Amino acid sequence: MDTAPTFDLAPHLIFASLALGYLLGSIPFGLVITRMAGLGDIRKIGSGNIGTTNVLRTGRKSLAAATLLGDALKGTVAVLIAGHFFGPSAAMLAGLAAFIGHIFPVWLGFKGGKGVATYLGILLGLSWQAGIVFALSWILAAYLFRFSSLSALIASLISPIVLVLLGQMQLALVFALLTAFLWAKHHENIRRLLSGTESKIGSKAKAPAAEGADTPS
């Protein structure tokens, strides 16, 4: 969706876009999927978070993949629905709200994931080229360093730059804001990366978990 938004939405369309995005974004796929698989409450193992990386710590790669897909698609779907019915400005608002919904879901006491997969899903919906660059950057960084958190931090820094190079300045500003949110949610991971105590991709879950001890999607 490359059309530049004009921010001329009527108030009721703004509300509808934000509500749509938030409600979709707040669906806790990691929690739902692991409970359906009979693993109980994902918040009681590993890092205690609901995202892909913590689900992977259960040893069930298929569940982690399903969580990644669900968390990404809810961002993409929010963007595409709002964009189809209300226009490009609404798509951007819905994407912002989906990201906020994921990291602050009302159903879980506003304690959600850190937004990486949802960030990617929103990016794919608004600028698929930048979304592909994000995904490739994450994969390369993960291959080189084996840290999910570091890979997400690197990929999110690259995304606004790519959008600027693509001439999508308004989207670049939006994703600069989302990147700032994502980095803020990763503050504990950043501390552990600097101290050399961050867990690498594929390490097993420990229970009970300390708050924020891993990187969820």
Secondary structure, DSSP 8 states (H G I E B T S, - for coil): --S-------HHHHHHHHHHHHHHHT--HHHHHHHHTT---GGGSTTS--SHHHHHTTT-HHHHHHHHHHHHHHHHHHHHHHHHHH-HHHHHHHHHHHHHHHHS-GGGTT-----HHHHHHHHHHH-HHHHHHHHHHHHHHHHHH--HHHHHHHHHHHHHHHHHHTT-HHHHHHHHHHHHHHHHHTHHHHHHHHHT----TT----SS--TT-S---
